[in-house]
Every structure is written in C-alpha cells, then in structure tokens.
Amino acid sequence: MSRRLVSSGSPFERAYGYSRAVADGDLIFISGTTGYDYATMTMPDDAALQARAIWRTVDAVLAEAGASLADIVRVQTFVTDGAFCEPVLAVQGEVLAEIRPAAGIYVVAGLLKPEMKVEIEVTARRSAA
C-alpha cells in the first residue's frame, strides 16, 4: 500500500502545508486536530465539547483511511490549562475505554489560536482484515 494523504476538508491543510492524516502502509498518522467543525469553521468554547468534536473528526479521518477508532495505538493530547485535563480525559475515556492505546496528556502554554483549548494527535495501525 502506498503513501496516501487524507483530508478533513480544513482550509488550514493546504494553506499551512500539511495533511490531516498520512496513511503509509498499515500506519496512519493523524496531525494535531482541534475542535473545529470544518463545515462551518466554528468551535465550541468548552474544552470537553472541543474534545468531542476532535474525536468526531478523528473517527471520520480514520474511516476515510480504511481504519477505525479500534485501530488507534497512540494518542497525544495537549491542553492549554490543567483544569481541562479531567473533562477532556473523561471524553477520551468514553471514546477509547475498550481500545486503551498508549497515551499522554500535556499542559502547554498555548495552541495556534486562543480559542483552541485542546489538540489531539493520533497514530493508528490498520488491523488485518
């Protein structure tokens, strides 16, 4: 299987020179994803709602790449305030409770835009069918 770029439809991808995901062989690398609804370019203010939006995007991107949430092997979560850890991890726990990939959460000084409270990067490995 060859290298394939996967888009979420975000205008940032072409403007900033990246892909939402790169599928290379059985591996899928999903770029840092924030809580935008790319159809409307809106983002909820609440960190947990941003996390839910992120997981919807990740799910769709994985499906486009021929995989599913069950194929996730690593998650890196970045939040801009330590107070966001618990609500964001609660959402992550709902989504990944049975999958349980290797994961880390990091409190960072900021993300690209001030409204971004959460950013998540994912690595997945397609299961053999």
C-alpha positions, 0 to 999 in steps of 0.5 A: 500500500502506498503513501496516501494523504487524507483530508478533513476538508480544513482550509488550514491543510493546504494553506499551512502545508500539511495533511490531516492524516498520512496513511503509509502502509498499515500506519496512519498518522493523524496531525494535531486536530482541534475542535473545529467543525470544518463545515462551518469553521466554528468551535465550541468554547468548552474544552470537553465539547472541543474534545468531542468534536476532535474525536468526531473528526478523528473517527471520520479521518480514520474511516476515510483511511480504511481504519477505525477508532479500534485501530488507534495505538497512540494518542497525544493530547495537549491542553492549554490549562490543567483544569481541562485535563479531567473533562477532556480525559473523561471524553477520551475515556468514553471514546477509547475505554475498550481500545486503551492505546498508549497515551499522554496528556500535556499542559502547554502554554498555548495552541495556534489560536486562543480559542483552541483549548485542546489538540489531539494527535493520533497514530493508528495501525490498520488491523488485518482484515 
